[in-house]
Amino acid sequence: MDIKVRLLILGKKQVDLLGEIQKRGFPKLSFSQFSRYVNKREISPQGNKVLDLSDAILEEWESKAIFTE
């Protein structure tokens, strides 16, 4: 499922996800760069790592959301 759709379902925004990504190893990642990765306008090794990390974070958030409902 698309990152944006998953965020919408969770009631979160891209900036929430970006903040968590910055905490987990990409402190200098800008919002514009992150947006290019999410929209698949830029493909790079770092972009792939960021997208993999995004998926992992979203899975964590989704599992927490299931238990709190």
mmCIF file of the N, C-alpha and C atoms, coordinates in Angstrom:
data_MODEL
# 
_entry.id   MODEL 
# 
loop_
_atom_site.group_PDB 
_atom_site.id 
_atom_site.type_symbol 
_atom_site.label_atom_id 
_atom_site.label_alt_id 
_atom_site.label_comp_id 
_atom_site.label_asym_id 
_atom_site.label_entity_id 
_atom_site.label_seq_id 
_atom_site.pdbx_PDB_ins_code 
_atom_site.Cartn_x 
_atom_site.Cartn_y 
_atom_site.Cartn_z 
_atom_site.occupancy 
_atom_site.B_iso_or_equiv 
_atom_site.pdbx_formal_charge 
_atom_site.auth_seq_id 
_atom_site.auth_comp_id 
_atom_site.auth_asym_id 
_atom_site.auth_atom_id 
_atom_site.pdbx_PDB_model_num 
ATOM 1   N N  . MET A 1 1  ? 0.853  -1.179 0.000  1.00 0.00 ? 1  MET A N  1 
ATOM 2   C CA . MET A 1 1  ? 0.000  0.000  0.000  1.00 0.00 ? 1  MET A CA 1 
ATOM 3   C C  . MET A 1 1  ? 0.897  1.240  0.000  1.00 0.00 ? 1  MET A C  1 
ATOM 4   N N  . ASP A 1 2  ? 0.428  2.272  -0.614 1.00 0.00 ? 2  ASP A N  1 
ATOM 5   C CA . ASP A 1 2  ? 1.167  3.520  -0.726 1.00 0.00 ? 2  ASP A CA 1 
ATOM 6   C C  . ASP A 1 2  ? 1.403  4.169  0.648  1.00 0.00 ? 2  ASP A C  1 
ATOM 7   N N  . ILE A 1 3  ? 2.557  4.780  0.808  1.00 0.00 ? 3  ILE A N  1 
ATOM 8   C CA . ILE A 1 3  ? 2.907  5.430  2.080  1.00 0.00 ? 3  ILE A CA 1 
ATOM 9   C C  . ILE A 1 3  ? 1.880  6.482  2.461  1.00 0.00 ? 3  ILE A C  1 
ATOM 10  N N  . LYS A 1 4  ? 1.453  7.285  1.496  1.00 0.00 ? 4  LYS A N  1 
ATOM 11  C CA . LYS A 1 4  ? 0.506  8.360  1.793  1.00 0.00 ? 4  LYS A CA 1 
ATOM 12  C C  . LYS A 1 4  ? -0.838 7.807  2.279  1.00 0.00 ? 4  LYS A C  1 
ATOM 13  N N  . VAL A 1 5  ? -1.275 6.715  1.676  1.00 0.00 ? 5  VAL A N  1 
ATOM 14  C CA . VAL A 1 5  ? -2.542 6.101  2.082  1.00 0.00 ? 5  VAL A CA 1 
ATOM 15  C C  . VAL A 1 5  ? -2.426 5.544  3.496  1.00 0.00 ? 5  VAL A C  1 
ATOM 16  N N  . ARG A 1 6  ? -1.314 4.888  3.770  1.00 0.00 ? 6  ARG A N  1 
ATOM 17  C CA . ARG A 1 6  ? -1.101 4.322  5.101  1.00 0.00 ? 6  ARG A CA 1 
ATOM 18  C C  . ARG A 1 6  ? -1.068 5.423  6.154  1.00 0.00 ? 6  ARG A C  1 
ATOM 19  N N  . LEU A 1 7  ? -0.426 6.542  5.845  1.00 0.00 ? 7  LEU A N  1 
ATOM 20  C CA . LEU A 1 7  ? -0.395 7.671  6.782  1.00 0.00 ? 7  LEU A CA 1 
ATOM 21  C C  . LEU A 1 7  ? -1.797 8.218  7.019  1.00 0.00 ? 7  LEU A C  1 
ATOM 22  N N  . LEU A 1 8  ? -2.567 8.333  5.957  1.00 0.00 ? 8  LEU A N  1 
ATOM 23  C CA . LEU A 1 8  ? -3.930 8.841  6.072  1.00 0.00 ? 8  LEU A CA 1 
ATOM 24  C C  . LEU A 1 8  ? -4.773 7.948  6.977  1.00 0.00 ? 8  LEU A C  1 
ATOM 25  N N  . ILE A 1 9  ? -4.653 6.641  6.787  1.00 0.00 ? 9  ILE A N  1 
ATOM 26  C CA . ILE A 1 9  ? -5.403 5.690  7.609  1.00 0.00 ? 9  ILE A CA 1 
ATOM 27  C C  . ILE A 1 9  ? -5.016 5.819  9.079  1.00 0.00 ? 9  ILE A C  1 
ATOM 28  N N  . LEU A 1 10 ? -3.730 6.067  9.331  1.00 0.00 ? 10 LEU A N  1 
ATOM 29  C CA . LEU A 1 10 ? -3.239 6.204  10.703 1.00 0.00 ? 10 LEU A CA 1 
ATOM 30  C C  . LEU A 1 10 ? -3.497 7.589  11.303 1.00 0.00 ? 10 LEU A C  1 
ATOM 31  N N  . GLY A 1 11 ? -3.930 8.535  10.468 1.00 0.00 ? 11 GLY A N  1 
ATOM 32  C CA . GLY A 1 11 ? -4.148 9.900  10.952 1.00 0.00 ? 11 GLY A CA 1 
ATOM 33  C C  . GLY A 1 11 ? -2.849 10.643 11.185 1.00 0.00 ? 11 GLY A C  1 
ATOM 34  N N  . LYS A 1 12 ? -1.819 10.269 10.437 1.00 0.00 ? 12 LYS A N  1 
ATOM 35  C CA . LYS A 1 12 ? -0.510 10.914 10.580 1.00 0.00 ? 12 LYS A CA 1 
ATOM 36  C C  . LYS A 1 12 ? -0.165 11.628 9.286  1.00 0.00 ? 12 LYS A C  1 
ATOM 37  N N  . LYS A 1 13 ? 0.889  12.429 9.353  1.00 0.00 ? 13 LYS A N  1 
ATOM 38  C CA . LYS A 1 13 ? 1.329  13.203 8.192  1.00 0.00 ? 13 LYS A CA 1 
ATOM 39  C C  . LYS A 1 13 ? 2.755  12.832 7.830  1.00 0.00 ? 13 LYS A C  1 
ATOM 40  N N  . GLN A 1 14 ? 3.163  13.247 6.639  1.00 0.00 ? 14 GLN A N  1 
ATOM 41  C CA . GLN A 1 14 ? 4.519  12.958 6.191  1.00 0.00 ? 14 GLN A CA 1 
ATOM 42  C C  . GLN A 1 14 ? 5.558  13.543 7.138  1.00 0.00 ? 14 GLN A C  1 
ATOM 43  N N  . VAL A 1 15 ? 5.272  14.691 7.726  1.00 0.00 ? 15 VAL A N  1 
ATOM 44  C CA . VAL A 1 15 ? 6.247  15.291 8.650  1.00 0.00 ? 15 VAL A CA 1 
ATOM 45  C C  . VAL A 1 15 ? 6.419  14.435 9.902  1.00 0.00 ? 15 VAL A C  1 
ATOM 46  N N  . ASP A 1 16 ? 5.374  13.733 10.316 1.00 0.00 ? 16 ASP A N  1 
ATOM 47  C CA . ASP A 1 16 ? 5.484  12.818 11.458 1.00 0.00 ? 16 ASP A CA 1 
ATOM 48  C C  . ASP A 1 16 ? 6.441  11.681 11.119 1.00 0.00 ? 16 ASP A C  1 
ATOM 49  N N  . LEU A 1 17 ? 6.271  11.129 9.937  1.00 0.00 ? 17 LEU A N  1 
ATOM 50  C CA . LEU A 1 17 ? 7.132  10.037 9.490  1.00 0.00 ? 17 LEU A CA 1 
ATOM 51  C C  . LEU A 1 17 ? 8.554  10.523 9.286  1.00 0.00 ? 17 LEU A C  1 
ATOM 52  N N  . LEU A 1 18 ? 8.713  11.700 8.703  1.00 0.00 ? 18 LEU A N  1 
ATOM 53  C CA . LEU A 1 18 ? 10.045 12.264 8.498  1.00 0.00 ? 18 LEU A CA 1 
ATOM 54  C C  . LEU A 1 18 ? 10.764 12.459 9.830  1.00 0.00 ? 18 LEU A C  1 
ATOM 55  N N  . GLY A 1 19 ? 10.071 12.949 10.831 1.00 0.00 ? 19 GLY A N  1 
ATOM 56  C CA . GLY A 1 19 ? 10.682 13.143 12.148 1.00 0.00 ? 19 GLY A CA 1 
ATOM 57  C C  . GLY A 1 19 ? 11.208 11.837 12.721 1.00 0.00 ? 19 GLY A C  1 
ATOM 58  N N  . GLU A 1 20 ? 10.450 10.776 12.550 1.00 0.00 ? 20 GLU A N  1 
ATOM 59  C CA . GLU A 1 20 ? 10.876 9.474  13.051 1.00 0.00 ? 20 GLU A CA 1 
ATOM 60  C C  . GLU A 1 20 ? 12.069 8.950  12.243 1.00 0.00 ? 20 GLU A C  1 
ATOM 61  N N  . ILE A 1 21 ? 12.061 9.171  10.953 1.00 0.00 ? 21 ILE A N  1 
ATOM 62  C CA . ILE A 1 21 ? 13.184 8.754  10.099 1.00 0.00 ? 21 ILE A CA 1 
ATOM 63  C C  . ILE A 1 21 ? 14.452 9.504  10.496 1.00 0.00 ? 21 ILE A C  1 
ATOM 64  N N  . GLN A 1 22 ? 14.304 10.784 10.775 1.00 0.00 ? 22 GLN A N  1 
ATOM 65  C CA . GLN A 1 22 ? 15.465 11.586 11.201 1.00 0.00 ? 22 GLN A CA 1 
ATOM 66  C C  . GLN A 1 22 ? 16.042 11.063 12.509 1.00 0.00 ? 22 GLN A C  1 
ATOM 67  N N  . LYS A 1 23 ? 15.188 10.629 13.418 1.00 0.00 ? 23 LYS A N  1 
ATOM 68  C CA . LYS A 1 23 ? 15.648 10.073 14.694 1.00 0.00 ? 23 LYS A CA 1 
ATOM 69  C C  . LYS A 1 23 ? 16.381 8.758  14.503 1.00 0.00 ? 23 LYS A C  1 
ATOM 70  N N  . ARG A 1 24 ? 16.036 8.031  13.440 1.00 0.00 ? 24 ARG A N  1 
ATOM 71  C CA . ARG A 1 24 ? 16.559 6.678  13.248 1.00 0.00 ? 24 ARG A CA 1 
ATOM 72  C C  . ARG A 1 24 ? 17.681 6.582  12.218 1.00 0.00 ? 24 ARG A C  1 
ATOM 73  N N  . GLY A 1 25 ? 18.400 7.668  12.024 1.00 0.00 ? 25 GLY A N  1 
ATOM 74  C CA . GLY A 1 25 ? 19.597 7.536  11.207 1.00 0.00 ? 25 GLY A CA 1 
ATOM 75  C C  . GLY A 1 25 ? 19.750 8.476  10.027 1.00 0.00 ? 25 GLY A C  1 
ATOM 76  N N  . PHE A 1 26 ? 18.760 9.297  9.767  1.00 0.00 ? 26 PHE A N  1 
ATOM 77  C CA . PHE A 1 26 ? 18.859 10.243 8.663  1.00 0.00 ? 26 PHE A CA 1 
ATOM 78  C C  . PHE A 1 26 ? 18.552 11.658 9.167  1.00 0.00 ? 26 PHE A C  1 
ATOM 79  N N  . PRO A 1 27 ? 19.379 12.173 10.089 1.00 0.00 ? 27 PRO A N  1 
ATOM 80  C CA . PRO A 1 27 ? 19.062 13.454 10.731 1.00 0.00 ? 27 PRO A CA 1 
ATOM 81  C C  . PRO A 1 27 ? 19.053 14.657 9.788  1.00 0.00 ? 27 PRO A C  1 
ATOM 82  N N  . LYS A 1 28 ? 19.730 14.559 8.677  1.00 0.00 ? 28 LYS A N  1 
ATOM 83  C CA . LYS A 1 28 ? 19.807 15.704 7.753  1.00 0.00 ? 28 LYS A CA 1 
ATOM 84  C C  . LYS A 1 28 ? 18.844 15.587 6.575  1.00 0.00 ? 28 LYS A C  1 
ATOM 85  N N  . LEU A 1 29 ? 18.009 14.559 6.565  1.00 0.00 ? 29 LEU A N  1 
ATOM 86  C CA . LEU A 1 29 ? 17.062 14.384 5.473  1.00 0.00 ? 29 LEU A CA 1 
ATOM 87  C C  . LEU A 1 29 ? 16.034 15.513 5.495  1.00 0.00 ? 29 LEU A C  1 
ATOM 88  N N  . SER A 1 30 ? 15.936 16.230 4.390  1.00 0.00 ? 30 SER A N  1 
ATOM 89  C CA . SER A 1 30 ? 14.987 17.346 4.312  1.00 0.00 ? 30 SER A CA 1 
ATOM 90  C C  . SER A 1 30 ? 13.609 16.839 3.882  1.00 0.00 ? 30 SER A C  1 
ATOM 91  N N  . PHE A 1 31 ? 12.616 17.669 4.131  1.00 0.00 ? 31 PHE A N  1 
ATOM 92  C CA . PHE A 1 31 ? 11.265 17.287 3.736  1.00 0.00 ? 31 PHE A CA 1 
ATOM 93  C C  . PHE A 1 31 ? 11.166 17.155 2.225  1.00 0.00 ? 31 PHE A C  1 
ATOM 94  N N  . SER A 1 32 ? 11.794 18.075 1.491  1.00 0.00 ? 32 SER A N  1 
ATOM 95  C CA . SER A 1 32 ? 11.702 18.018 0.032  1.00 0.00 ? 32 SER A CA 1 
ATOM 96  C C  . SER A 1 32 ? 12.358 16.757 -0.523 1.00 0.00 ? 32 SER A C  1 
ATOM 97  N N  . GLN A 1 33 ? 13.493 16.362 0.042  1.00 0.00 ? 33 GLN A N  1 
ATOM 98  C CA . GLN A 1 33 ? 14.162 15.134 -0.395 1.00 0.00 ? 33 GLN A CA 1 
ATOM 99  C C  . GLN A 1 33 ? 13.291 13.923 -0.062 1.00 0.00 ? 33 GLN A C  1 
ATOM 100 N N  . PHE A 1 34 ? 12.762 13.902 1.140  1.00 0.00 ? 34 PHE A N  1 
ATOM 101 C CA . PHE A 1 34 ? 11.881 12.809 1.569  1.00 0.00 ? 34 PHE A CA 1 
ATOM 102 C C  . PHE A 1 34 ? 10.675 12.705 0.636  1.00 0.00 ? 34 PHE A C  1 
ATOM 103 N N  . SER A 1 35 ? 10.099 13.832 0.285  1.00 0.00 ? 35 SER A N  1 
ATOM 104 C CA . SER A 1 35 ? 8.948  13.853 -0.601 1.00 0.00 ? 35 SER A CA 1 
ATOM 105 C C  . SER A 1 35 ? 9.292  13.285 -1.976 1.00 0.00 ? 35 SER A C  1 
ATOM 106 N N  . ARG A 1 36 ? 10.478 13.594 -2.478 1.00 0.00 ? 36 ARG A N  1 
ATOM 107 C CA . ARG A 1 36 ? 10.899 13.035 -3.771 1.00 0.00 ? 36 ARG A CA 1 
ATOM 108 C C  . ARG A 1 36 ? 11.012 11.522 -3.704 1.00 0.00 ? 36 ARG A C  1 
ATOM 109 N N  . TYR A 1 37 ? 11.480 10.993 -2.597 1.00 0.00 ? 37 TYR A N  1 
ATOM 110 C CA . TYR A 1 37 ? 11.564 9.538  -2.430 1.00 0.00 ? 37 TYR A CA 1 
ATOM 111 C C  . TYR A 1 37 ? 10.162 8.926  -2.362 1.00 0.00 ? 37 TYR A C  1 
ATOM 112 N N  . VAL A 1 38 ? 9.298  9.516  -1.560 1.00 0.00 ? 38 VAL A N  1 
ATOM 113 C CA . VAL A 1 38 ? 7.938  8.992  -1.377 1.00 0.00 ? 38 VAL A CA 1 
ATOM 114 C C  . VAL A 1 38 ? 7.175  8.997  -2.707 1.00 0.00 ? 38 VAL A C  1 
ATOM 115 N N  . ASN A 1 39 ? 7.351  10.056 -3.486 1.00 0.00 ? 39 ASN A N  1 
ATOM 116 C CA . ASN A 1 39 ? 6.663  10.173 -4.769 1.00 0.00 ? 39 ASN A CA 1 
ATOM 117 C C  . ASN A 1 39 ? 7.386  9.450  -5.898 1.00 0.00 ? 39 ASN A C  1 
ATOM 118 N N  . LYS A 1 40 ? 8.485  8.803  -5.561 1.00 0.00 ? 40 LYS A N  1 
ATOM 119 C CA . LYS A 1 40 ? 9.290  8.027  -6.515 1.00 0.00 ? 40 LYS A CA 1 
ATOM 120 C C  . LYS A 1 40 ? 9.799  8.869  -7.674 1.00 0.00 ? 40 LYS A C  1 
ATOM 121 N N  . ARG A 1 41 ? 10.075 10.122 -7.380 1.00 0.00 ? 41 ARG A N  1 
ATOM 122 C CA . ARG A 1 41 ? 10.661 11.008 -8.383 1.00 0.00 ? 41 ARG A CA 1 
ATOM 123 C C  . ARG A 1 41 ? 12.169 10.897 -8.395 1.00 0.00 ? 41 ARG A C  1 
ATOM 124 N N  . GLU A 1 42 ? 12.714 10.353 -7.335 1.00 0.00 ? 42 GLU A N  1 
ATOM 125 C CA . GLU A 1 42 ? 14.156 10.154 -7.248 1.00 0.00 ? 42 GLU A CA 1 
ATOM 126 C C  . GLU A 1 42 ? 14.414 8.774  -6.652 1.00 0.00 ? 42 GLU A C  1 
ATOM 127 N N  . ILE A 1 43 ? 15.149 7.977  -7.379 1.00 0.00 ? 43 ILE A N  1 
ATOM 128 C CA . ILE A 1 43 ? 15.506 6.632  -6.928 1.00 0.00 ? 43 ILE A CA 1 
ATOM 129 C C  . ILE A 1 43 ? 17.013 6.605  -6.711 1.00 0.00 ? 43 ILE A C  1 
ATOM 130 N N  . SER A 1 44 ? 17.427 6.202  -5.528 1.00 0.00 ? 44 SER A N  1 
ATOM 131 C CA . SER A 1 44 ? 18.850 6.130  -5.191 1.00 0.00 ? 44 SER A CA 1 
ATOM 132 C C  . SER A 1 44 ? 19.005 5.110  -4.064 1.00 0.00 ? 44 SER A C  1 
ATOM 133 N N  . PRO A 1 45 ? 20.235 4.691  -3.792 1.00 0.00 ? 45 PRO A N  1 
ATOM 134 C CA . PRO A 1 45 ? 20.437 3.779  -2.660 1.00 0.00 ? 45 PRO A CA 1 
ATOM 135 C C  . PRO A 1 45 ? 19.900 4.356  -1.343 1.00 0.00 ? 45 PRO A C  1 
ATOM 136 N N  . GLN A 1 46 ? 20.165 5.642  -1.107 1.00 0.00 ? 46 GLN A N  1 
ATOM 137 C CA . GLN A 1 46 ? 19.647 6.256  0.119  1.00 0.00 ? 46 GLN A CA 1 
ATOM 138 C C  . GLN A 1 46 ? 18.127 6.294  0.089  1.00 0.00 ? 46 GLN A C  1 
ATOM 139 N N  . GLY A 1 47 ? 17.563 6.606  -1.050 1.00 0.00 ? 47 GLY A N  1 
ATOM 140 C CA . GLY A 1 47 ? 16.111 6.641  -1.169 1.00 0.00 ? 47 GLY A CA 1 
ATOM 141 C C  . GLY A 1 47 ? 15.480 5.297  -0.859 1.00 0.00 ? 47 GLY A C  1 
ATOM 142 N N  . ASN A 1 48 ? 16.109 4.233  -1.331 1.00 0.00 ? 48 ASN A N  1 
ATOM 143 C CA . ASN A 1 48 ? 15.606 2.894  -1.044 1.00 0.00 ? 48 ASN A CA 1 
ATOM 144 C C  . ASN A 1 48 ? 15.691 2.578  0.445  1.00 0.00 ? 48 ASN A C  1 
ATOM 145 N N  . LYS A 1 49 ? 16.767 3.004  1.098  1.00 0.00 ? 49 LYS A N  1 
ATOM 146 C CA . LYS A 1 49 ? 16.899 2.790  2.542  1.00 0.00 ? 49 LYS A CA 1 
ATOM 147 C C  . LYS A 1 49 ? 15.839 3.569  3.300  1.00 0.00 ? 49 LYS A C  1 
ATOM 148 N N  . VAL A 1 50 ? 15.597 4.805  2.875  1.00 0.00 ? 50 VAL A N  1 
ATOM 149 C CA . VAL A 1 50 ? 14.582 5.640  3.523  1.00 0.00 ? 50 VAL A CA 1 
ATOM 150 C C  . VAL A 1 50 ? 13.198 5.017  3.353  1.00 0.00 ? 50 VAL A C  1 
ATOM 151 N N  . LEU A 1 51 ? 12.904 4.519  2.167  1.00 0.00 ? 51 LEU A N  1 
ATOM 152 C CA . LEU A 1 51 ? 11.600 3.893  1.938  1.00 0.00 ? 51 LEU A CA 1 
ATOM 153 C C  . LEU A 1 51 ? 11.452 2.603  2.738  1.00 0.00 ? 51 LEU A C  1 
ATOM 154 N N  . ASP A 1 52 ? 12.523 1.826  2.848  1.00 0.00 ? 52 ASP A N  1 
ATOM 155 C CA . ASP A 1 52 ? 12.475 0.612  3.680  1.00 0.00 ? 52 ASP A CA 1 
ATOM 156 C C  . ASP A 1 52 ? 12.237 0.959  5.140  1.00 0.00 ? 52 ASP A C  1 
ATOM 157 N N  . LEU A 1 53 ? 12.929 1.991  5.619  1.00 0.00 ? 53 LEU A N  1 
ATOM 158 C CA . LEU A 1 53 ? 12.744 2.434  6.999  1.00 0.00 ? 53 LEU A CA 1 
ATOM 159 C C  . LEU A 1 53 ? 11.328 2.975  7.201  1.00 0.00 ? 53 LEU A C  1 
ATOM 160 N N  . SER A 1 54 ? 10.827 3.698  6.220  1.00 0.00 ? 54 SER A N  1 
ATOM 161 C CA . SER A 1 54 ? 9.457  4.221  6.296  1.00 0.00 ? 54 SER A CA 1 
ATOM 162 C C  . SER A 1 54 ? 8.465  3.085  6.451  1.00 0.00 ? 54 SER A C  1 
ATOM 163 N N  . ASP A 1 55 ? 8.663  2.027  5.668  1.00 0.00 ? 55 ASP A N  1 
ATOM 164 C CA . ASP A 1 55 ? 7.781  0.872  5.739  1.00 0.00 ? 55 ASP A CA 1 
ATOM 165 C C  . ASP A 1 55 ? 7.833  0.231  7.128  1.00 0.00 ? 55 ASP A C  1 
ATOM 166 N N  . ALA A 1 56 ? 9.032  0.098  7.678  1.00 0.00 ? 56 ALA A N  1 
ATOM 167 C CA . ALA A 1 56 ? 9.185  -0.498 9.006  1.00 0.00 ? 56 ALA A CA 1 
ATOM 168 C C  . ALA A 1 56 ? 8.492  0.350  10.079 1.00 0.00 ? 56 ALA A C  1 
ATOM 169 N N  . ILE A 1 57 ? 8.657  1.649  9.994  1.00 0.00 ? 57 ILE A N  1 
ATOM 170 C CA . ILE A 1 57 ? 8.024  2.556  10.967 1.00 0.00 ? 57 ILE A CA 1 
ATOM 171 C C  . ILE A 1 57 ? 6.502  2.469  10.847 1.00 0.00 ? 57 ILE A C  1 
ATOM 172 N N  . LEU A 1 58 ? 6.011  2.487  9.614  1.00 0.00 ? 58 LEU A N  1 
ATOM 173 C CA . LEU A 1 58 ? 4.566  2.394  9.414  1.00 0.00 ? 58 LEU A CA 1 
ATOM 174 C C  . LEU A 1 58 ? 4.015  1.071  9.935  1.00 0.00 ? 58 LEU A C  1 
ATOM 175 N N  . GLU A 1 59 ? 4.748  -0.011 9.755  1.00 0.00 ? 59 GLU A N  1 
ATOM 176 C CA . GLU A 1 59 ? 4.314  -1.300 10.293 1.00 0.00 ? 59 GLU A CA 1 
ATOM 177 C C  . GLU A 1 59 ? 4.220  -1.241 11.820 1.00 0.00 ? 59 GLU A C  1 
ATOM 178 N N  . GLU A 1 60 ? 5.188  -0.590 12.457 1.00 0.00 ? 60 GLU A N  1 
ATOM 179 C CA . GLU A 1 60 ? 5.142  -0.426 13.918 1.00 0.00 ? 60 GLU A CA 1 
ATOM 180 C C  . GLU A 1 60 ? 3.909  0.360  14.325 1.00 0.00 ? 60 GLU A C  1 
ATOM 181 N N  . TRP A 1 61 ? 3.687  1.488  13.660 1.00 0.00 ? 61 TRP A N  1 
ATOM 182 C CA . TRP A 1 61 ? 2.537  2.330  13.981 1.00 0.00 ? 61 TRP A CA 1 
ATOM 183 C C  . TRP A 1 61 ? 1.228  1.584  13.742 1.00 0.00 ? 61 TRP A C  1 
ATOM 184 N N  . GLU A 1 62 ? 1.164  0.824  12.646 1.00 0.00 ? 62 GLU A N  1 
ATOM 185 C CA . GLU A 1 62 ? -0.057 0.078  12.335 1.00 0.00 ? 62 GLU A CA 1 
ATOM 186 C C  . GLU A 1 62 ? -0.324 -0.992 13.388 1.00 0.00 ? 62 GLU A C  1 
ATOM 187 N N  . SER A 1 63 ? 0.718  -1.672 13.837 1.00 0.00 ? 63 SER A N  1 
ATOM 188 C CA . SER A 1 63 ? 0.511  -2.704 14.855 1.00 0.00 ? 63 SER A CA 1 
ATOM 189 C C  . SER A 1 63 ? 0.064  -2.088 16.177 1.00 0.00 ? 63 SER A C  1 
ATOM 190 N N  . LYS A 1 64 ? 0.594  -0.921 16.517 1.00 0.00 ? 64 LYS A N  1 
ATOM 191 C CA . LYS A 1 64 ? 0.146  -0.232 17.728 1.00 0.00 ? 64 LYS A CA 1 
ATOM 192 C C  . LYS A 1 64 ? -1.298 0.237  17.587 1.00 0.00 ? 64 LYS A C  1 
ATOM 193 N N  . ALA A 1 65 ? -1.660 0.689  16.400 1.00 0.00 ? 65 ALA A N  1 
ATOM 194 C CA . ALA A 1 65 ? -3.028 1.175  16.170 1.00 0.00 ? 65 ALA A CA 1 
ATOM 195 C C  . ALA A 1 65 ? -4.043 0.047  16.299 1.00 0.00 ? 65 ALA A C  1 
ATOM 196 N N  . ILE A 1 66 ? -3.669 -1.127 15.864 1.00 0.00 ? 66 ILE A N  1 
ATOM 197 C CA . ILE A 1 66 ? -4.573 -2.287 15.956 1.00 0.00 ? 66 ILE A CA 1 
ATOM 198 C C  . ILE A 1 66 ? -4.852 -2.626 17.415 1.00 0.00 ? 66 ILE A C  1 
ATOM 199 N N  . PHE A 1 67 ? -3.829 -2.552 18.254 1.00 0.00 ? 67 PHE A N  1 
ATOM 200 C CA . PHE A 1 67 ? -3.989 -2.912 19.663 1.00 0.00 ? 67 PHE A CA 1 
ATOM 201 C C  . PHE A 1 67 ? -4.708 -1.833 20.472 1.00 0.00 ? 67 PHE A C  1 
ATOM 202 N N  . THR A 1 68 ? -4.729 -0.613 19.994 1.00 0.00 ? 68 THR A N  1 
ATOM 203 C CA . THR A 1 68 ? -5.360 0.457  20.743 1.00 0.00 ? 68 THR A CA 1 
ATOM 204 C C  . THR A 1 68 ? -6.816 0.678  20.329 1.00 0.00 ? 68 THR A C  1 
ATOM 205 N N  . GLU A 1 69 ? -7.247 0.017  19.274 1.00 0.00 ? 69 GLU A N  1 
ATOM 206 C CA . GLU A 1 69 ? -8.643 0.207  18.826 1.00 0.00 ? 69 GLU A CA 1 
ATOM 207 C C  . GLU A 1 69 ? -9.600 -0.650 19.613 1.00 0.00 ? 69 GLU A C  1 
# 
